[in-house]
Amino acid sequence: MAFSSALCIFSLLALVQAQSESQQPKIQLRLAGDKRKHYEGRLEVFYNNEWGTICDDDFSIEAAHVACRELGYLGAVAWSPSAKFGQGEGRIWLDNVHCTGGEKSLAECPSNGFGVSDCRHSEDVGVICNQKRIPGHRFINTMNNNVETLEERVEEIRIRPISSHLKRIPVTEGYVEIKDRGKWRQICDEQWTPLNSRVTCGMYGFPGEKKYNNKVYKSLSMRKKKNYWGFSVNCTGNEAHLSSCRLGKALEPKRNGTCGRGLPVVVSCVPGRAFASSSSTGFRKAYRPEQPLVRLRGGANIGEGRVEVLKNGVWGTVCDDNWNLRAATIVCRELGFGSAKEALTGAKLGQGMGPVHMNEVECSGFEKSLTDCYFNNDALGCSHEEDAAVRCNIPAMGFQKRIRLSGGRNPYEGRVEVLTEKNGSLVWGTVCSENWGMIEAMVVCRQLGLGFASNAFQETWYWAGDASADNVVMSGVRCSGTEMSLPQCLHHGKHINCPRGGGRFAAGVSCSDTAPDLVLNAQLVEQTTYLEDRPMYALQCALEENCLSSTAKKNDHSSYRRLLRFSSQIHNVGQSDFRPKMGHHAWTWHECHRHYHSIEVFTHYDLLSLNGTKEAEGHKASFCLEDTQCDEGIQKRYLCANFGEQGITVGCWDTYRHDIDCQWIDITDVKPGDYIFQVVINPNYDVAESDYTNNFMKCKCRYDGYRIWTYHCHTGELRIIEGLPAGTF
């Protein structure tokens, strides 16, 4: 039970000194509780060698401000009574706390006194702190409440490369230095362990550590004066940051500036394959499986996303019961990132689809894969509203320094300007907007750390960018969407070809923290597929909208067309509403059907041969995007009637019944045989989504000339491509 509690409670520790050493007790605070963010939780106090809680009686926002600042945050946003973050254990140390808000510690606030309380743990107080940290506020904690080390705090930690490694990106090797009282100091390696190196590499975005050439550093150390920090550090290897490790014993200073027989600590980290300048044999050997069993989906930035695992050839999600930083770090390291910054619960990065493969995951912290951890196969009671996600530490690649947005109304929009080398010097310039689209914009926003793209602009005359950066320095940009920076996309290189030029036609973007995510209900398609022979006189509107095969134009009104009909149900499982790119003024009125089209092509319906050749196709213009139904507790926002707003709300779905015009594929000219039935949503990427890989659905299909059978329908990459080795666990 103690082990389980340790996994469920994430502690953020802060060390404080009371106003008077002789009179005020020294205390230590932490945030704890289940299913919480790192900046919120049940407020707990370490006093008299024992952790306890605080009663919510008379607690106030002023007291919350004091506690949050004591924990290193800028202040409090709110506080929560009645054990919102779960009931604690042990003593209730403080009750009737009265703070003015100016105190440096809760110990300074008047109260009933330590241990004097008539409360129960159902009254444990919680706080929600401002996410921003106080600059330079980092602590190395000691759990023994040793008075001498309570005051020791660390402002900043860095890996300082030697001169021959200064130009290497990312910095993977160098001296570990701690900023103490405004000065950078080295750490003596006498008590340094590989676990300490593991934690250091993890916090800088690297999955592992390796040996280095000690002779080089020994030689350099003998020639330079050292300035050692006065403490050693003892890490278990599972900490997310060196400041979370315990302090070791204080080191006795030597007159000659040495640390006994030791030298300054050096670490050498192994970068993940996405960040390595060349293929990293060590990483591939240690971490890369033949068939990846874990992936991230739906994240706005590099190294974050919903956790999905592959089991028996099918991708599924992980339930957030017991989900913690230790398990999240296993995922991050497995994928070539560092330790986890956050273990997210409650589908914070969008809901997945398919089965929930893992529940109640418990990791030791040293597994090579999440699938090696203990977990419960029974996910009964878990829904996709509980999908687990992670945010990982990633290496500093300097991507953000080589691109900028200029002229926008806010930092999230503007003309795209990139830094490139020209005639031996670095200059800023624009990007040609020819063929510029949403996928390219997504890469720009990701490179800037601004989340998802919400729009891609091919004209930016309304944004007055930097006049000295008007010249086009990049053209022919074509991205796949997985790149970390724009230069990684295909482009013309030094041979610029931009007929329209830059200036008003330079590429632009607008970015957003969130995005929608559309997913088709594959099961409903499979259940509703059927054939109908329909006369041409009843298909004139569909003919005008190009919903029939080209041969239909030659048929007379008495002939028939054979239609493969089906219903589709499109869910928005993202984090923002799906809205048409065009406003009301640009919608097209179709007299025949008496409705507006807000998107030129919303879906593609295709019947493919087994080798992928199109045998029949249709398209579905978005005649109406509305909330047909929503999950419980979510209100409909979009309705097409009376020229209303169109869109799909998060948690809602739009249903296109099988009996609606154009909700079909014309298979009149198709011969009997085996086929693949495919539906693609938002095929031209007109609207930004957090995940385009789940926008298509495929079914196997058999047609004998009279009847049709559809089976094995699956959405996106829910099922791996047949013929590839299916990972299992």
Buried (B, 14 or more C-beta within 10 A) or exposed (E): EEEEEEBBBBBBBBBBBBEEEEEBEBBBBBBBBBBBBBBBBBBBBBBEEEBBBBBBBBBBBBBBBBBBBBBBBBBBBEBBBEBBBBBBEEBBBBBBBEBEBEBBBBBBBEBBEBBEBEBEBEBBBBBBBBEEBBEEBBBBBBEEBEEEBBEBBBBEBBBBBEEEEEEEEBBBBBBBBBBBEEEBBBBBBBBBBEBBBBBBBBBBBBBBBBEBEEEEBEEBBEEEEBEBBBBBBBBBBBBBBBBBBBBBEEBEEEEEEBBEEBBBBBBBBBBBBBBBEEEBEBBBEBBBEEEEBBBBBBBBBBBBBBBBBBBEBBBBBBBBBBBBBBBBBBBBBBBBBBBBBBBBBBBBBBBBBBBBBBBBBBBEBEBEBBBBBEBBEEBEEBEBEBBBBBBBBBBBBEBEEBBBBBBBEEEBBBBBBBBBEEEEEEBBBBBBBBEBBBBBBBBBBBBBEBBBBBBBBBBBBEBEBBEEBBBBBBBBBEBEBEBBBBBBBEBBEEEBEBEBBBBBBBBBBBBBBBBBBBBBBBEBBBEBBEBEEBEBEEBEBBBEBBBBBEEBEEBEEEEBBBBBBBBBBBBBBBBBBBBBBBEEEEBEEBEEBEBBBBBBBBBBBBBBEEEEEEBBBBBBBBBBBBBBEBBEEEEEBBBBEEEEBBBBBBBBBBBBEBEBBBBBBBBBEBEEEEBBBBBBBBBEBBBBBBBBBBBBBBBBBEBEEEEBEBEEBBBBBBBBEEEEEBBEB
